[in-house]
């Protein structure tokens, strides 16, 4: 299994609205692609950005082929929507991790 991690730094005044949009619209749209088994949205509690909030969204995919399909077939439109909605008010970076051990039932 692989974890697709998206880290977003968003201007503090937009953080509550961004989080609401993520949980009510964006994450459901991502999950409706059928490419991910689960997700986790988290907020960093200790960071050095006084004017921003930092969130991570971690999506669990069955394998790398599934993630590559998501990135090819679905990600461009979903990322474009996010970029247009929050233009100039956020930064993002993405990482991919291989699950090597876990204590959750999957």
C-alpha positions as CSV (number, residue, x, y, z in Angstrom):
1,X,0.0,0.0,0.0
2,X,1.1,3.6,-0.6
3,X,0.2,6.8,1.1
4,X,-0.3,9.9,-1.1
5,X,0.4,12.8,1.2
6,X,-0.6,16.4,0.3
7,X,0.7,19.1,2.6
8,X,-1.0,22.5,2.3
9,X,0.1,25.8,4.0
10,X,-2.9,28.1,3.8
11,X,-3.3,31.7,4.9
12,X,-4.8,31.8,8.4
13,X,-7.9,33.9,7.6
14,X,-8.9,31.2,5.0
15,X,-8.1,28.1,7.1
16,X,-11.6,27.5,8.4
17,X,-13.3,27.9,5.0
18,X,-10.6,25.8,3.4
19,X,-11.1,23.0,5.9
20,X,-14.9,23.1,5.4
21,X,-14.5,23.0,1.6
22,X,-12.0,20.1,1.9
23,X,-14.3,18.0,4.1
24,X,-17.5,18.8,2.3
25,X,-16.4,18.9,-1.3
26,X,-12.8,18.2,-2.3
27,X,-12.1,15.1,-0.2
28,X,-15.5,13.5,-1.2
29,X,-14.6,14.2,-4.8
30,X,-11.2,12.6,-4.5
31,X,-12.7,9.6,-2.7
32,X,-15.4,9.2,-5.3
33,X,-12.7,8.4,-7.9
34,X,-12.5,5.0,-6.3
35,X,-8.7,5.2,-6.3
36,X,-8.3,5.4,-2.5
37,X,-9.2,3.1,0.4
38,X,-9.2,5.8,3.1
39,X,-8.0,9.3,4.0
40,X,-6.9,11.2,7.0
41,X,-6.9,15.0,7.3
42,X,-4.6,16.5,10.0
43,X,-3.6,19.9,11.1
44,X,0.0,20.6,12.3
45,X,-0.1,21.9,15.8
46,X,3.5,23.2,16.2
47,X,5.0,25.1,13.3
48,X,6.7,28.4,12.7
49,X,4.2,30.1,10.4
50,X,2.4,32.7,12.4
51,X,0.2,33.8,9.5
52,X,-0.7,30.4,8.2
53,X,-2.1,27.0,9.1
54,X,-0.6,23.8,7.8
55,X,-2.7,20.7,7.0
56,X,-1.9,17.3,5.6
57,X,-4.2,15.0,3.8
58,X,-3.1,11.4,3.5
59,X,-4.9,9.1,1.0
60,X,-4.2,5.4,1.2
61,X,-4.0,3.6,-2.2
62,X,-3.8,-0.1,-2.8
63,X,-0.7,0.1,-4.9
64,X,1.5,2.5,-6.9
65,X,-0.3,1.6,-10.1
66,X,-3.6,2.9,-8.6
67,X,-1.9,6.1,-7.5
68,X,-0.4,6.6,-11.0
69,X,-3.9,6.1,-12.5
70,X,-5.3,8.7,-10.1
71,X,-2.5,11.2,-11.0
72,X,-3.1,10.6,-14.7
73,X,-6.9,10.5,-14.9
74,X,-8.3,12.5,-11.9
75,X,-5.7,14.7,-10.2
76,X,-5.3,17.5,-12.9
77,X,-8.9,18.6,-12.7
78,X,-9.1,18.3,-8.9
79,X,-5.9,20.2,-8.4
80,X,-7.0,22.9,-10.9
81,X,-10.2,23.5,-8.9
82,X,-8.2,23.9,-5.7
83,X,-5.7,26.2,-7.4
84,X,-8.4,28.4,-8.8
85,X,-10.4,28.6,-5.6
86,X,-7.4,29.5,-3.4
87,X,-5.0,31.1,-5.9
88,X,-2.1,32.9,-4.3
89,X,-3.2,32.0,-0.7
90,X,-1.6,28.6,-0.3
91,X,1.4,26.5,-1.1
92,X,1.4,22.7,-1.6
93,X,3.7,19.8,-1.8
94,X,3.1,16.2,-2.4
95,X,4.9,13.1,-1.3
96,X,4.4,9.4,-1.7
97,X,5.2,6.9,1.0
98,X,5.2,3.1,1.1
99,X,3.5,1.5,4.0
100,X,5.9,-0.9,5.6
101,X,4.1,-1.6,8.8
102,X,0.8,-0.5,10.5
103,X,-1.4,-1.3,13.4
104,X,-4.7,-0.4,11.7
105,X,-7.0,-3.0,10.2
106,X,-7.2,-2.4,6.4
